[in-house]
Structure formats: C-alpha cells, structure tokens
C-alpha cells in the first residue's frame, strides 16, 4: 500500500510549514507529497524547497508556468500522485496526527468505498479554535439531525455540497473517472469528485474531526473568514430547507432560493456539455430538475407579491440575469 498527498499552493508562506509538519507527523506515514504551486510570488517555494532538502524522497514540487486556478491545479496534483490512496490537502490547515490512520482503516474495513471525507475543527489565522461550530456546520451538513442512511448523492445535488476537499481521500483507481475536471465557475474539484463517486454509492464519511480547517482572509476559496452562521437568516433558511422543516413563506426567502436554483441550473447545464455521453452522471437531467425548481419558485414569488415580482423580473431583464431563452 502506498499513500500520496495532492497539495496545491499559492502564496502560502504563512502556514505551509506548519501544514507540512502535520502531514509528516502522522501515526501512519505518508509515502509521497505532490505539491503543485500555482505561481507563488512570496516565500512559499523557498520554504517548500528547504523542507524538501530534509525530506528528499518525500516531496515532489511542480511549479506552474501560468496560474491554473485551484480546480485545475488540483487536477494536476492528483494526476501526478502514484499512491493507492490519495489525500487532498490545502496549504493552510493542520492535520490531526491520526488522520491517515483513521481513513485508511475505514477503507480496509469497507473495500467497496472509493472516497472518504471527514468532519473537522475550525480555527483562525492565529491558531485559535472556533468553539461554536465545526466544519460540517459551516457547510450545512447536519449529519446528526438527518435520517440514516443519508442519501449523499441527493444531498450534494439538491441540498448542499458538504464534502470539503481538504478532508477528502480517494482511491487511485477512480482517477480515470474524475479526470479531467471541467473548469466551470463555482464548480470546484471537491464537489465534482463527490458527485461522481456518490453517484456510484461509493462515497462515505467519518464523523471524526481529523483536520483543523483554517479560516483567514487570504485563502483562495472555502469558508468565509466572517463566520457568523448561527445568527444568519440566510443560514437558517438553508438549514430549514435542508432538514425539510418548513418552506419559504416570504418574498425574500423565495427570491434567495430562486437565485440558488437558477445558478445551479446554469452550472449543471454547463457541466453536461463538458462530459462524454457515457459519463456516469447525467448532468443535463440534474440541470433540468433545477430549471423546474426555479420555475416553481418563480410562481411562488409571483403569488407572494405580484408587484415585487414584476419589478424583480424587470430588473433581472435589464441586467441580463436569470433569463431563459
């Protein structure tokens, strides 16, 4: 058995050393770390090369000549990994020392599993833990409140993507299924991988908090550094929507859902044009489902407040937003 880490870096000088140290300090050793740097202009490369000298057979560093963006950079890192199990890693988190051990144990106990994701702690740029919320709280995965077994595929598609790439580990053999990853706006590598594997019923999770996920102002993507989800009306709306506790009853709530439905319609419609006909996921069907949800939500908007509905549609038309040909 060989283990790999696919890590992407970009101007990560502040935290990269601590993250690499946490990977080296695992109870089950990692065999290789593939780092693809996306054009850092700070000291990231220098720090990595110094650590590379101390660990010459562990780290392989690739420097992109042009900035690929996080999705395509992760595609490149995953492609270069040779391990049987590939752990995805951000540049600014900290792994708990038993992360690799726990995940590999789960794979061994469940041979059909192709990908595993986990929960995590949240902490800030000063290494202070955020006590009030976990990583799953921040991505709307109310695992302890949902009926079991959870249909992960339906949850990712129509509730929220709860698979954070920094917690994800995949088997080598699924590379041919998930690569290449299309470069679609707001369709990140972790959601893409999660949908493909969940469609095969081979995505599983551990409730263990196996990383400390860092929230800070300079991160490329991920959770907002302004984490105030407990009092957010938008958060409560989405939580209730996910749990099925109630339906929107105001114009504003219907409007928020309509925007979400249309955005996902466009995203999956674009994805349907990027994949081959024999691809395991029917993105066009998903897009049409979202289009239907958008139309129904629009009807609810019209009933909730016809005057607001008229002016909203007029404004959208003037701005070229949410227009159906």
Secondary structure per residue as TSV (DSSP state, phi and psi in degrees):
chain	resnum	aa	ss	phi	psi
A	1	X	-	360.0	131.8
A	2	X	-	-123.5	137.5
A	3	X	E	-114.9	141.8
A	4	X	E	-127.2	156.0
A	5	X	E	-120.4	128.1
A	6	X	E	-102.5	107.7
A	7	X	E	-118.1	137.1
A	8	X	E	-113.4	138.2
A	9	X	E	-128.0	150.4
A	10	X	S	-162.4	110.5
A	11	X	S	48.2	53.8
A	12	X	-	-109.6	29.0
A	13	X	T	-57.8	-28.6
A	14	X	T	-71.2	-31.6
A	15	X	T	-125.6	-9.5
A	16	X	H	-62.2	-37.1
A	17	X	H	-63.8	-44.8
A	18	X	H	-64.6	-38.3
A	19	X	H	-66.0	-46.5
A	20	X	H	-62.5	-38.5
A	21	X	H	-61.2	-39.5
A	22	X	H	-67.5	-30.7
A	23	X	H	-72.7	-39.5
A	24	X	H	-70.1	-22.5
A	25	X	T	-92.7	22.3
A	26	X	-	-73.6	148.8
A	27	X	S	-68.6	-26.0
A	28	X	S	-116.1	117.7
A	29	X	-	-67.8	142.6
A	30	X	-	-82.6	138.9
A	31	X	S	-85.5	-35.0
A	32	X	E	-150.0	147.7
A	33	X	E	-122.9	115.2
A	34	X	E	-97.5	117.4
A	35	X	E	-114.1	123.4
A	36	X	E	-111.5	113.1
A	37	X	E	-94.0	134.3
A	38	X	-	-100.8	37.7
A	39	X	-	95.1	37.5
A	40	X	-	-59.4	139.8
A	41	X	-	-119.2	18.7
A	42	X	S	-109.4	-147.8
A	43	X	S	-94.9	12.5
A	44	X	H	-55.2	-50.3
A	45	X	H	-61.1	-44.1
A	46	X	H	-60.0	-43.9
A	47	X	H	-63.3	-44.4
A	48	X	H	-63.7	-43.2
A	49	X	H	-65.7	-34.0
A	50	X	H	-66.4	-42.1
A	51	X	H	-68.1	-33.7
A	52	X	H	-63.4	-36.4
A	53	X	H	-61.9	-38.5
A	54	X	H	-75.9	-21.6
A	55	X	T	-133.6	65.4
A	56	X	T	-64.0	-26.3
A	57	X	T	-98.9	6.9
A	58	X	T	-108.7	-39.7
A	59	X	E	-107.6	130.2
A	60	X	E	-118.2	122.9
A	61	X	E	-110.4	127.6
A	62	X	E	-119.7	129.3
A	63	X	E	-107.9	115.4
A	64	X	-	-69.3	136.4
A	65	X	S	-75.7	-29.1
A	66	X	S	-129.6	156.1
A	67	X	-	-73.3	120.5
A	68	X	-	-90.6	-21.9
A	69	X	-	87.7	158.8
A	70	X	H	-62.3	-40.5
A	71	X	H	-64.5	-51.7
A	72	X	H	-70.6	-28.5
A	73	X	H	-69.1	-39.3
A	74	X	H	-66.9	-37.0
A	75	X	H	-56.6	-45.2
A	76	X	H	-63.9	-45.3
A	77	X	H	-62.9	-42.9
A	78	X	H	-63.2	-42.3
A	79	X	H	-59.7	-38.5
A	80	X	H	-77.7	-14.9
A	81	X	-	-72.3	139.3
A	82	X	-	-112.2	-2.2
A	83	X	S	-71.1	158.4
A	84	X	S	-70.8	-29.9
A	85	X	E	-126.1	128.6
A	86	X	E	-117.2	115.2
A	87	X	E	-93.3	128.0
A	88	X	E	-85.6	144.0
A	89	X	E	-144.1	134.5
A	90	X	-	-81.8	174.2
A	91	X	S	-92.3	-8.4
A	92	X	S	-127.7	11.8
A	93	X	-	-96.5	-174.9
A	94	X	E	-135.4	127.7
A	95	X	E	-83.9	138.2
A	96	X	-	-67.9	147.5
A	97	X	T	-65.7	-18.9
A	98	X	T	-103.7	14.5
A	99	X	H	-57.6	-55.0
A	100	X	H	-61.7	-44.3
A	101	X	H	-58.9	-47.2
A	102	X	H	-63.3	-45.1
A	103	X	H	-68.2	-44.8
A	104	X	H	-62.9	-39.2
A	105	X	H	-58.0	-41.1
A	106	X	H	-66.0	-41.3
A	107	X	H	-60.8	-43.5
A	108	X	H	-64.0	-37.0
A	109	X	H	-77.9	-18.8
A	110	X	-	-132.7	79.4
A	111	X	T	-59.6	-27.2
A	112	X	T	-79.2	-11.9
A	113	X	-	-66.2	134.9
A	114	X	-	-110.4	-18.7
A	115	X	E	-155.0	144.6
A	116	X	E	-132.8	134.7
A	117	X	E	-124.1	163.3
A	118	X	E	-136.8	173.9
A	119	X	E	-84.9	178.4
A	120	X	E	-162.6	162.4
A	121	X	E	-81.3	159.5
A	122	X	E	-110.5	137.8
A	123	X	E	-147.0	163.0
A	124	X	E	-100.7	-173.3
A	125	X	T	-64.7	-16.9
A	126	X	T	-101.0	17.3
A	127	X	S	64.4	25.2
A	128	X	-	-94.9	124.4
A	129	X	E	-70.1	138.1
A	130	X	E	-89.4	106.1
A	131	X	E	-74.6	-24.3
A	132	X	E	-80.7	-21.3
A	133	X	E	-140.9	151.9
A	134	X	E	-101.5	174.0
A	135	X	H	-58.4	-42.9
A	136	X	H	-65.3	-35.0
A	137	X	H	-57.5	-40.6
A	138	X	H	-73.7	-17.3
A	139	X	T	-113.3	19.2
A	140	X	T	63.4	36.7
A	141	X	-	-106.9	91.9
A	142	X	-	-87.4	63.9
A	143	X	G	-55.1	-41.0
A	144	X	G	-76.2	-8.3
A	145	X	G	-107.6	-9.4
A	146	X	S	-90.3	146.3
A	147	X	-	-66.1	141.4
A	148	X	S	-104.3	147.7
A	149	X	S	-74.7	147.7
A	150	X	-	-80.4	131.3
A	151	X	-	-79.0	92.7
A	152	X	H	-62.9	-34.9
A	153	X	H	-63.6	-50.0
A	154	X	H	-65.5	-35.6
A	155	X	H	-64.3	-46.0
A	156	X	H	-63.6	-41.8
A	157	X	H	-73.0	-43.9
A	158	X	H	-121.2	0.2
A	159	X	T	-116.2	-72.0
A	160	X	-	-168.7	146.0
A	161	X	-	-77.1	116.7
A	162	X	-	-105.2	3.9
A	163	X	-	-92.8	106.0
A	164	X	-	-88.3	124.6
A	165	X	G	-54.8	-32.5
A	166	X	G	-65.9	-12.9
A	167	X	G	-108.0	0.1
A	168	X	-	-90.2	140.0
A	169	X	E	-131.1	134.3
A	170	X	E	-125.2	156.4
A	171	X	E	-81.4	148.7
A	172	X	G	-57.3	-37.6
A	173	X	G	-69.0	-13.2
A	174	X	G	-87.8	-3.0
A	175	X	H	-55.3	-38.8
A	176	X	H	-69.0	-19.8
A	177	X	H	-85.0	-39.9
A	178	X	H	-93.3	-16.1
A	179	X	-	-105.9	141.3
A	180	X	S	-77.0	158.1
A	181	X	-	-96.5	122.3
A	182	X	-	-64.9	146.2
A	183	X	-	-94.9	81.5
A	184	X	B	-113.3	134.7
A	185	X	T	-56.3	131.3
A	186	X	T	65.5	17.2
A	187	X	B	-121.7	90.7
A	188	X	-	-86.6	165.6
A	189	X	H	-58.7	-37.7
A	190	X	H	-68.8	-40.5
A	191	X	H	-65.5	-40.8
A	192	X	H	-59.3	-50.8
A	193	X	H	-61.0	-44.6
A	194	X	H	-60.9	-43.5
A	195	X	H	-64.0	-46.1
A	196	X	H	-61.2	-46.8
A	197	X	H	-74.7	-37.4
A	198	X	H	-64.8	-31.4
A	199	X	T	-64.6	-20.0
A	200	X	T	-98.6	3.9
A	201	X	T	60.9	30.4
A	202	X	-	-119.6	19.1
A	203	X	E	-101.3	129.9
A	204	X	E	-134.9	170.9
A	205	X	E	-140.4	159.0
A	206	X	E	-117.2	137.0
A	207	X	E	-77.7	-10.8
A	208	X	E	-60.5	142.5
A	209	X	E	-90.1	93.4
A	210	X	E	-101.0	0.5
A	211	X	E	-137.6	160.5
A	212	X	E	-104.4	110.9
A	213	X	E	-88.9	119.6
A	214	X	E	-87.1	132.0
A	215	X	E	-111.1	120.6
A	216	X	-	-154.1	165.3
A	217	X	T	-70.1	-22.6
A	218	X	T	-100.0	7.0
A	219	X	-	-70.8	146.3
A	220	X	S	-68.3	-42.5
A	221	X	S	-152.0	173.6
A	222	X	S	117.4	-152.9
A	223	X	S	-77.5	142.0
A	224	X	-	-62.0	142.4
A	225	X	S	-70.8	-15.8
A	226	X	S	-96.5	73.2
A	227	X	-	-86.8	99.2
A	228	X	-	-131.2	49.6
A	229	X	G	-72.7	-26.1
A	230	X	G	-66.2	-29.4
A	231	X	G	-106.9	3.4
A	232	X	-	-79.8	125.9
A	233	X	H	-64.2	-36.6
A	234	X	H	-63.8	-39.3
A	235	X	H	-64.7	-45.1
A	236	X	H	-62.9	-39.2
A	237	X	H	-61.0	-47.1
A	238	X	H	-69.1	-37.5
A	239	X	H	-60.5	-46.2
A	240	X	H	-64.7	-36.8
A	241	X	H	-64.0	-43.8
A	242	X	H	-65.6	-43.4
A	243	X	H	-81.3	-10.9
A	244	X	T	71.2	25.8
A	245	X	S	-75.3	-34.7
A	246	X	-	-159.5	177.8
A	247	X	-	-117.3	157.8
A	248	X	-	-58.5	141.3
A	249	X	-	-128.8	11.2
A	250	X	S	-129.5	161.2
A	251	X	H	-59.9	-43.0
A	252	X	H	-62.8	-42.0
A	253	X	H	-67.6	-42.0
A	254	X	H	-63.0	-38.3
A	255	X	H	-64.0	-41.3
A	256	X	H	-62.9	-43.1
A	257	X	H	-67.6	-39.1
A	258	X	H	-59.5	-42.5
A	259	X	H	-62.4	-42.5
A	260	X	H	-63.0	-45.6
A	261	X	H	-62.0	-42.4
A	262	X	H	-70.0	-39.4
A	263	X	H	-61.1	-41.7
A	264	X	H	-72.1	-32.5
A	265	X	H	-57.9	-49.0
A	266	X	H	-63.7	-41.8
A	267	X	H	-61.3	-48.8
A	268	X	H	-75.6	-28.4
A	269	X	H	-65.1	-42.6
A	270	X	H	-62.8	-42.3
A	271	X	H	-60.8	-36.2
A	272	X	H	-63.8	-25.4
A	273	X	H	-85.9	-11.9
A	274	X	H	-94.4	-15.2
A	275	X	S	-110.1	162.8
A	276	X	-	-78.1	162.7
A	277	X	T	-62.6	-29.1
A	278	X	T	-92.9	13.9
A	279	X	-	-63.5	142.2
A	280	X	S	-65.6	-15.3
A	281	X	S	-113.9	130.3
A	282	X	-	-90.9	86.5
A	283	X	H	-66.8	-30.2
A	284	X	H	-65.0	-39.5
A	285	X	H	-64.4	-40.5
A	286	X	H	-64.1	-42.6
A	287	X	H	-60.9	-42.7
A	288	X	H	-66.4	-33.5
A	289	X	H	-63.8	-43.3
A	290	X	H	-66.7	-35.4
A	291	X	H	-63.5	-41.6
A	292	X	H	-63.6	-42.0
A	293	X	H	-62.8	-39.5
A	294	X	H	-63.0	-44.9
A	295	X	H	-64.2	-42.0
A	296	X	H	-65.1	-39.4
A	297	X	H	-66.2	-36.3
A	298	X	H	-63.4	-38.8
A	299	X	H	-64.1	-39.1
A	300	X	H	-65.4	-38.0
A	301	X	H	-59.8	-43.9
A	302	X	H	-63.1	-40.5
A	303	X	H	-71.3	-36.4
A	304	X	H	-66.6	-39.4
A	305	X	-	-162.8	92.3
A	306	X	H	-57.6	-35.7
A	307	X	H	-69.3	-49.0
A	308	X	H	-59.4	-39.1
A	309	X	H	-60.9	-43.1
A	310	X	H	-61.5	-49.4
A	311	X	H	-69.9	-32.3
A	312	X	H	-64.1	-47.3
A	313	X	H	-62.8	-38.9
A	314	X	H	-63.9	-43.9
A	315	X	H	-64.1	-43.1
A	316	X	H	-60.9	-40.2
A	317	X	H	-66.0	-41.0
A	318	X	H	-65.5	-33.7
A	319	X	H	-91.4	-5.6
A	320	X	T	72.1	26.5
A	321	X	-	-101.8	144.0
A	322	X	S	51.0	44.6
A	323	X	-	-100.9	131.6
A	324	X	-	-102.6	129.9
A	325	X	-	-79.2	360.0
